[in-house]
């Protein structure tokens, strides 16, 4: 069981991080060994395990103009 101060820190953290929760997407670029790649980046951010962790899943897909293609990379993060 969490002590009062640990519980307060946990609740405070969740309140401060709440603006991140949701689905996000946009255009971007990354420099890889093969050169500059244009991307359509999407992020899904959500609380899991009764709000004790924040999960961030990202997917970057290659983009050429308005055509979005293959996955260039995936990212997964857990914040606790």
C-alpha positions as CSV (number, residue, x, y, z in Angstrom):
1,X,0.0,0.0,0.0
2,X,1.3,3.5,-0.9
3,X,2.1,5.9,1.9
4,X,0.3,9.2,1.9
5,X,3.2,11.1,0.2
6,X,3.7,8.5,-2.4
7,X,0.0,8.5,-3.2
8,X,0.0,12.2,-3.5
9,X,3.0,12.2,-5.9
10,X,1.3,9.5,-8.0
11,X,-1.9,11.4,-8.3
12,X,0.0,14.7,-9.0
13,X,1.9,13.0,-11.8
14,X,-1.3,11.7,-13.4
15,X,-2.8,15.1,-13.4
16,X,0.2,16.7,-15.0
17,X,0.5,14.1,-17.7
18,X,-3.2,14.1,-18.6
19,X,-2.9,16.5,-21.5
20,X,-0.9,13.8,-23.3
21,X,-3.7,11.3,-23.4
22,X,-5.3,10.8,-26.8
23,X,-4.5,10.0,-30.4
24,X,-2.0,12.3,-32.2
25,X,-0.8,12.4,-35.7
26,X,1.2,14.6,-38.0
27,X,3.9,14.8,-40.6
28,X,7.6,14.8,-39.8
29,X,10.9,13.5,-40.9
30,X,13.8,11.5,-39.6
31,X,17.4,11.0,-40.7
32,X,18.4,7.3,-41.1
33,X,21.4,5.6,-42.6
34,X,19.7,5.6,-46.0
35,X,19.0,9.4,-45.8
36,X,16.1,11.6,-44.9
37,X,12.7,9.9,-44.7
38,X,9.4,11.8,-44.7
39,X,6.9,10.3,-42.3
40,X,3.3,10.3,-41.1
41,X,3.8,9.9,-37.4
42,X,0.9,8.7,-35.1
43,X,0.9,8.3,-31.3
44,X,-1.6,6.6,-29.1
45,X,-1.3,7.7,-25.5
46,X,-3.4,6.1,-22.7
47,X,-3.4,5.2,-19.0
48,X,-3.3,1.5,-18.2
49,X,-3.4,-0.6,-15.0
50,X,-6.0,1.6,-13.2
51,X,-4.0,4.7,-14.1
52,X,-0.7,3.7,-12.6
53,X,1.2,3.8,-15.9
54,X,1.1,5.8,-19.1
55,X,1.6,3.9,-22.3
56,X,2.7,5.6,-25.5
57,X,2.7,3.7,-28.8
58,X,4.1,5.4,-31.9
59,X,4.2,4.4,-35.5
60,X,6.1,6.2,-38.3
61,X,5.0,5.4,-41.8
62,X,6.9,6.5,-44.9
63,X,5.2,9.3,-46.8
64,X,5.6,10.6,-50.3
65,X,3.3,13.6,-50.8
66,X,-0.1,12.5,-49.7
67,X,0.6,8.8,-50.1
68,X,1.3,7.0,-46.8
69,X,3.2,3.7,-47.1
70,X,5.1,1.1,-45.1
71,X,6.0,1.3,-41.5
72,X,9.4,2.8,-41.0
73,X,9.5,2.3,-37.3
74,X,7.5,1.6,-34.2
75,X,8.1,2.9,-30.7
76,X,6.6,1.8,-27.3
77,X,7.1,3.6,-24.0
78,X,5.8,3.0,-20.5
79,X,6.0,5.9,-18.0
80,X,5.3,5.1,-14.3
